[in-house]
Amino acid sequence: MEDTHYRMQLNPALTPTRGYFNIPVIGSINATVGSTSLDYQDIIDIIDDSDNFYTNPKFLNRLKDKNHINVNVATEILSAGWYKGKNFWSVNVGLRTDIGATLTKSMFDFLNEMDVIEDNWLNSAYDISGQKMNVNAYTEVGLGYARAINSRLTVGGRVKALLGIGNMNLRMNEVRMSANLPSDARINEFRNMGLDDVNTEAKVNALRNEFNNYHALLAVDARLESSFKGLNLEEEVNEPRYISDIDFENKDLGIAGYGFGIDLGASYKIMDNLTVSASILDLGFISWSKGSTQIANANASGIDLKGSTYTAGIPTDPAVIEADPQATLDIIEANLNRLESDAQGYMDRVSGGDVLDYELLQLRKEEATKSRKSSLASTVVLGAEYGLLDNKLGLGLLSTTRFMKPQTLSEITFSANYRPKNWFNVALSYSVIQSAGKSFGLGLKLGPVFLGTDYMFLGKDSKTVNGFVGISVPLGKRKTT
């Protein structure tokens, strides 16, 4: 939209027609919540960890093998821009938070079946590997510059000092489980055995073979890296001290790292009515201090129960079995007690029923030996616009590729911008990918107020929604295009 300076957030070379000063805090607020498979309400339920949402058949049917969730919030605390001759300068201080997650359908199937089938864990196999979550929050202090090289080419850039608020990276690389364990009813049958059940070699061998077939396997490889002042990985009181929760203390929040970023852009008018543009945004990184970094691993906390373990000591000599069946029965009962106890431990690990189950993962803290770095979510933007009706109507095409973690987001947007006056602009857009083609966008500039959305909220079934609010004061005289 030609008469809005907010477009510089997409390309620093797309200068506005006049200077501006954004009202502090509310001058620029942008928030997006989205997924290509889950609805808005699904995402809210997952974030809130609402009870039993994963038992809803409609929810399970919407899932893909891999489900990506993204939450992005950006606001500018203070920003302004002004012309100085042919040069356009801008400054900004803003806050950014990017959250990305990948959740597999197998995990929700696991949670659902464990919840609705009480003894399903006794004889089952699940692979819920591949869960990922990334959080990046920082403050940016930027200085922008743009210049019209000639009547057709304009270039621009912005350098940014970054103050890291926090970063978290969770990877559940492997979480596999399988089991064949006796039910409570079968254990009770074992408890009720008498001497007549263990007084022959054939009967004892049958019990030994049954015990040999029991097994339980839990393989876990997970890693959590966190650099947040005010974030605490709470540990259990007793050994082994596994992570039991993640807690935030707002009073302890502070700067956890420092970094640098840059935006680059250009705009070129091929013909009087046709303009193309390109930019790359958020090239940069943040280095997180060792003192604010906490690391936890879970690659050595699995379970491997073998049935042969519970046949130890059971006699094989027919003479011994027949001579003293009571001794044989006592050995079997002792092994049964161990099997029941170990099976209960397996159940306690795998049947927690939470999206992020600390009991299942059994993460252990380890000392951070050095600082760590994280890259920004860089974005490539390509655009083209054709002007009609003495440039009062613009038809546009925009390609946006954002290298989020853990999943890159791409979008193609078609737009129509009507701008009869510099104080009044209206735009209608249609984005085809992130909302699965089931939403539309609308933008309105009315004097100093700008309201916009790329993905209109159409109820709780919307897959991607966002909103942008900006209030600014114009500065200086309007420049001619």
C-alpha positions in Angstrom: 0.0 0.0 0.0 1.8 3.0 -1.3 0.8 5.6 1.3 1.6 3.4 4.3 5.1 3.4 5.8 4.5 0.0 7.3 5.4 -1.6 4.0 9.0 -0.8 4.8 8.8 -3.8 7.2 8.5 -5.9 4.0 11.2 -4.0 2.0 13.3 -1.1 3.4 13.4 0.4 -0.1 9.6 0.9 -0.3 9.7 4.4 1.2 6.5 6.1 2.1 5.3 9.4 0.5 6.1 11.3 3.7 7.8 11.0 7.1 6.1 9.6 10.1 6.2 9.1 13.9 4.5 6.1 15.3 2.5 6.4 18.5 4.6 4.6 21.2 3.7 0.9 21.6 0.4 1.0 19.7 2.1 2.5 16.7 2.7 -0.9 15.2 1.4 -4.2 16.5 1.4 -7.4 14.4 0.3 -10.9 15.5 -0.1 -14.2 13.6 -1.3 -17.6 14.7 -1.3 -20.3 12.1 -1.1 -23.9 11.0 -1.8 -25.6 7.6 -3.6 -28.5 9.3 -5.0 -27.4 12.7 -7.7 -24.9 13.3 -7.3 -21.8 15.5 -9.2 -23.4 18.4 -7.0 -26.5 18.1 -3.9 -24.4 18.5 -5.3 -22.6 21.5 -6.2 -25.9 23.1 -2.6 -27.3 22.5 -1.0 -24.1 24.0 -3.4 -24.2 27.0 -2.9 -28.0 27.2 -6.6 -28.4 27.6 -7.8 -31.8 28.9 -8.9 -34.4 26.4 -8.9 -32.2 23.3 -6.9 -35.0 21.6 -9.8 -37.5 22.1 -12.0 -35.5 19.7 -12.4 -37.6 16.5 -12.8 -34.4 14.4 -9.5 -33.1 15.8 -7.7 -36.4 15.0 -9.1 -36.5 11.5 -7.7 -33.0 10.7 -4.2 -34.0 11.6 -1.5 -34.7 9.0 1.6 -36.9 9.6 3.5 -33.7 10.6 1.6 -30.7 11.9 3.3 -27.3 12.0 2.2 -24.5 14.4 3.5 -20.9 14.3 2.9 -17.9 16.6 4.5 -14.6 15.7 4.1 -11.3 17.6 5.9 -8.0 16.8 5.4 -4.6 18.1 7.4 -1.4 17.8 7.8 0.5 21.1 9.1 3.6 19.2 9.7 4.3 15.6 10.0 7.3 13.2 11.1 8.1 9.6 11.9 11.3 7.7 13.2 12.6 4.4 16.5 14.4 4.2 16.9 15.5 0.6 16.7 12.4 -1.5 17.5 10.2 1.5 14.9 8.6 3.8 16.1 7.8 7.3 14.2 5.7 9.9 14.8 4.5 13.5 12.9 1.9 15.5 12.9 0.0 18.8 10.7 -3.1 18.7 10.0 -6.4 20.3 9.8 -9.7 18.4 8.7 -13.2 19.5 8.6 -16.2 17.1 7.3 -19.6 18.2 7.4 -22.6 15.9 6.5 -26.2 16.6 6.2 -29.5 14.8 3.9 -32.1 16.3 3.3 -35.5 14.7 -0.1 -37.3 14.4 1.4 -40.4 16.0 1.8 -38.5 19.3 -1.9 -37.5 19.4 -2.9 -41.1 18.5 -0.7 -42.2 21.4 -2.3 -39.8 23.8 -5.8 -40.6 22.7 -5.4 -44.4 22.9 -3.6 -44.3 26.2 -6.4 -42.1 27.5 -9.4 -44.1 26.3 -8.1 -47.7 26.5 -6.9 -48.3 30.1 -4.6 -51.2 29.5 -3.5 -50.4 26.0 0.1 -49.7 27.1 0.5 -53.4 28.1 0.5 -54.7 24.5 1.4 -51.9 22.0 4.0 -50.2 20.0 4.3 -46.5 19.3 6.8 -44.2 17.7 6.3 -40.5 18.6 9.7 -39.3 17.5 10.1 -36.0 15.7 8.4 -33.4 18.0 10.1 -30.0 17.8 9.6 -26.6 19.4 11.6 -23.4 19.0 11.1 -20.0 20.7 13.0 -16.9 20.0 12.3 -13.5 21.7 14.4 -10.3 21.4 14.4 -6.6 21.2 15.7 -4.8 18.1 17.1 -1.3 17.8 17.3 -0.4 14.1 18.6 2.4 11.9 17.3 2.4 8.3 18.4 4.3 5.2 16.8 4.4 1.7 17.7 6.4 -1.4 16.3 6.9 -4.9 19.3 6.2 -7.2 17.3 7.5 -10.1 13.7 7.8 -11.3 13.4 4.0 -11.5 15.7 2.4 -8.9 15.4 2.8 -5.1 17.6 0.9 -2.6 17.3 0.6 1.1 18.7 -1.2 4.2 18.4 -1.4 7.9 21.0 -2.4 10.5 19.8 -3.7 13.8 21.3 -4.2 17.2 19.6 -7.2 18.9 19.1 -7.7 22.6 18.2 -11.3 23.3 15.3 -11.9 25.7 15.3 -15.7 25.4 15.6 -18.7 23.1 14.4 -22.3 23.6 15.0 -25.3 21.4 13.4 -28.6 22.2 14.0 -31.7 20.0 12.5 -35.1 20.7 14.7 -36.9 18.2 13.6 -40.4 19.2 10.7 -41.6 21.5 9.8 -45.2 20.7 8.0 -47.7 22.9 6.8 -51.2 22.6 5.5 -53.7 25.2 4.0 -57.1 25.8 3.2 -57.3 29.5 0.7 -59.3 31.6 -2.6 -57.7 32.4 -3.9 -57.3 35.9 -6.1 -60.3 35.4 -3.2 -62.5 34.3 -1.1 -61.3 37.3 -4.0 -62.3 39.6 -4.1 -65.7 38.0 -0.4 -66.0 38.8 -1.1 -65.0 42.4 -3.6 -67.8 42.7 -1.4 -70.6 41.5 -0.9 -73.6 43.7 1.6 -76.4 44.0 -0.3 -78.4 41.4 0.5 -75.7 38.8 4.3 -76.1 39.2 4.8 -79.7 40.1 5.9 -80.9 36.6 8.6 -79.9 34.1 6.0 -79.2 31.4 4.0 -76.8 33.6 7.1 -74.9 34.7 8.5 -74.7 31.2 5.1 -73.3 30.0 5.4 -70.5 32.6 9.0 -69.9 31.8 8.2 -69.5 28.1 5.4 -67.1 28.9 7.7 -65.0 31.0 10.3 -65.0 28.3 7.8 -63.5 25.8 7.1 -60.5 28.1 9.1 -57.3 27.3 9.0 -53.5 27.4 11.2 -51.1 25.5 11.3 -47.3 25.8 14.0 -45.5 23.7 14.4 -41.8 24.4 16.7 -39.3 22.7 15.6 -35.7 23.5 17.5 -32.4 24.1 16.4 -29.1 25.5 18.5 -25.9 25.1 17.3 -22.8 26.8 18.8 -19.3 27.2 16.3 -17.3 29.2 16.9 -15.2 32.3 14.0 -16.0 34.6 13.4 -19.5 33.2 14.0 -22.3 35.6 14.2 -26.0 34.9 12.7 -27.4 38.1 14.2 -30.7 39.3 12.7 -33.5 41.4 13.8 -33.5 45.0 15.0 -37.1 45.1 17.6 -38.8 43.0 17.7 -39.2 40.1 16.8 -35.5 39.7 14.9 -35.4 36.5 13.3 -32.2 35.2 9.8 -32.0 36.5 8.6 -28.6 35.1 9.6 -25.4 33.4 8.8 -22.3 35.3 9.1 -18.6 34.4 9.9 -15.9 36.9 9.0 -12.5 35.3 10.9 -10.6 37.9 14.1 -12.2 36.8 13.7 -11.5 33.1 16.6 -9.6 31.5 19.0 -9.5 28.6 20.3 -13.1 27.9 22.3 -12.4 24.7 23.3 -9.9 22.1 23.3 -10.0 18.3 23.2 -8.2 15.0 20.8 -8.2 12.0 20.4 -6.5 8.7 17.6 -5.9 6.1 18.3 -5.2 2.4 15.9 -4.3 -0.3 15.5 -2.7 -3.8 12.6 -1.5 -5.9 12.8 -1.0 -9.7 10.3 0.5 -12.1 10.5 -1.5 -15.3 7.8 0.6 -17.0 5.8 3.6 -15.8 3.0 1.3 -14.6 5.1 -1.8 -13.6 7.3 -1.9 -10.5 9.1 -5.0 -9.1 10.8 -5.3 -5.7 12.9 -7.7 -3.7 14.2 -7.9 -0.2 15.9 -10.1 2.3 15.1 -9.5 5.9 16.5 -10.5 9.3 19.8 -11.7 8.2 21.6 -12.1 11.5 22.1 -14.0 14.8 22.0 -13.7 18.5 24.8 -15.1 20.8 23.4 -16.3 24.1 25.5 -16.0 27.2 26.7 -19.2 29.0 25.4 -17.8 32.3 21.8 -17.7 31.0 22.0 -21.0 29.2 20.5 -24.3 30.5 20.7 -27.6 28.8 18.9 -30.9 29.5 19.4 -34.3 27.9 17.4 -37.5 27.9 19.5 -39.9 25.8 20.3 -42.3 28.6 17.1 -42.7 30.4 15.3 -45.4 28.5 13.7 -48.7 29.6 14.6 -52.2 28.3 12.8 -55.0 30.1 13.5 -58.5 28.8 11.4 -61.5 29.8 14.5 -63.7 30.4 15.3 -61.5 33.4 12.2 -62.8 35.2 13.0 -66.5 34.7 16.2 -66.3 36.7 16.5 -69.1 39.3 13.5 -71.1 38.0 14.7 -74.8 38.1 14.9 -76.7 34.9 15.7 -80.1 36.4 12.6 -82.3 36.5 13.8 -84.0 39.7 14.3 -80.7 41.5 10.8 -79.5 40.4 9.0 -82.6 41.5 11.0 -82.9 44.8 10.1 -79.4 46.0 7.3 -77.6 44.0 7.0 -75.1 46.9 10.5 -73.8 46.3 9.7 -73.5 42.6 6.5 -71.6 43.3 8.4 -69.2 45.7 10.9 -68.4 42.9 8.2 -67.8 40.3 6.3 -65.4 42.7 9.5 -63.5 43.5 10.2 -63.0 39.8 6.5 -62.1 39.3 6.8 -59.3 41.9 9.8 -57.9 40.1 8.0 -58.1 36.8 4.9 -56.4 38.2 7.0 -53.6 39.8 9.0 -53.0 36.6 5.9 -53.1 34.4 4.3 -50.4 36.7 7.4 -48.3 36.3 7.0 -48.6 32.5 3.3 -47.6 32.7 4.1 -44.6 34.9 6.6 -43.4 32.2 4.5 -43.8 29.1 0.9 -43.0 30.3 1.3 -39.4 31.6 -1.1 -38.1 29.0 0.5 -34.7 28.4 1.8 -33.1 25.1 5.1 -32.4 26.9 5.4 -35.2 29.3 8.4 -34.7 31.6 7.9 -38.1 33.3 8.2 -39.8 29.9 11.3 -37.9 28.7 13.1 -37.8 32.1 15.4 -34.9 31.1 18.5 -34.3 33.2 20.3 -31.0 33.5 23.8 -30.7 32.3 26.3 -27.8 32.7 26.5 -25.3 29.8 30.2 -25.1 28.9 30.0 -22.3 26.4 27.6 -19.7 24.9 25.3 -20.7 22.0 24.1 -18.9 18.9 20.7 -18.9 17.1 19.9 -17.4 13.7 17.0 -15.1 13.0 14.0 -16.2 11.0 15.2 -14.7 7.7 12.7 -13.8 5.1 12.9 -13.4 1.3 10.2 -11.1 -0.3 9.6 -10.7 -4.0 6.9 -8.4 -5.3 5.4 -6.9 -8.5 2.7 -4.3 -8.9 0.9 -2.9 -12.0 -0.8 0.6 -11.7 -4.0 1.5 -13.3 -6.3 4.6 -13.4 -3.4 7.1 -13.1 -1.9 4.8 -10.4 -4.9 5.1 -8.1 -5.4 1.3 -8.4 -2.6 -1.2 -8.0 -2.7 -4.9 -8.8 0.0 -6.8 -6.9 1.6 -10.2 -6.5 3.8 -10.9 -3.5 5.9 -14.0 -2.7 7.1 -14.4 0.9 9.4 -17.1 2.2 10.2 -17.1 5.9 12.9 -19.5 7.1 11.2 -20.2 10.5 12.3 -23.0 12.8 11.4 -25.8 12.6 9.5 -25.3 9.4 9.9 -22.8 6.5 6.7 -20.8 5.7 5.9 -19.8 2.1 3.1 -17.7 0.8 1.8 -16.3 -2.5 -0.5 -13.3 -2.2 -2.6 -11.5 -4.8 -3.8 -8.0 -4.0 -5.7 -5.0 -5.3 -4.9 -1.6 -3.7 -7.1 1.4 -4.2 -5.5 4.8 -3.2 -7.5 7.8 -4.3 -6.1 10.0 -1.5 -2.9 9.9 0.5 -5.1 9.8 3.7 -7.3 7.0 2.4 -6.0 3.6 1.1 -7.9 0.3 1.0 -6.6 -3.1 -0.1 -8.1 -6.5 -0.7 -5.8 -9.6 -0.8 -6.0 -13.3 -1.2 -3.3 -15.7 0.1 -3.3 -19.2 -1.2 -1.0 -21.3 1.0 -1.1 -20.8 4.8 -4.8 -20.5 5.1 -5.3 -23.4 2.6 -7.0 -20.8 0.3 -9.9 -20.3 2.7 -9.4 -16.8 3.9 -8.8 -13.3 2.5 -7.0 -10.1 3.6 -8.2 -6.6 4.1 -6.2 -3.4 4.7 -7.5 0.1 5.5 -5.5 3.4 6.0 -7.7 6.1 7.3 -5.7 9.2 8.2 -3.2 8.2 10.8 -4.8 4.8 11.5 -4.0 1.6 9.7 -5.8 -1.7 10.2 -5.0 -4.8 8.3 -5.1 -8.6 8.1 -3.6 -11.0 5.6 -5.8 -13.8 7.0 -9.3 -12.7 8.2 -10.6 -14.4 11.3 -13.6 -16.4 10.1 -14.4 -18.2 13.4 -12.6 -20.9 15.4 -12.2 -23.1 12.3 -9.8 -20.6 10.7 -6.4 -22.2 10.1 -4.3 -19.0 10.0 -5.3 -15.6 11.4 -3.4 -12.4 11.9 -4.0 -8.7 12.6 -2.0 -5.5 12.3 -2.8 -2.2 14.0 -0.8 1.0 13.6 -1.3 4.6 14.5 1.2 7.2 13.3 1.6 11.0 13.0 2.7 12.3 9.5 5.9 14.3 9.3 6.9 16.8 6.6 5.6 17.4 3.2 4.3 14.7 0.9 6.8 13.5 -1.7 5.7 13.1 -5.3 6.0 9.6 -6.7 
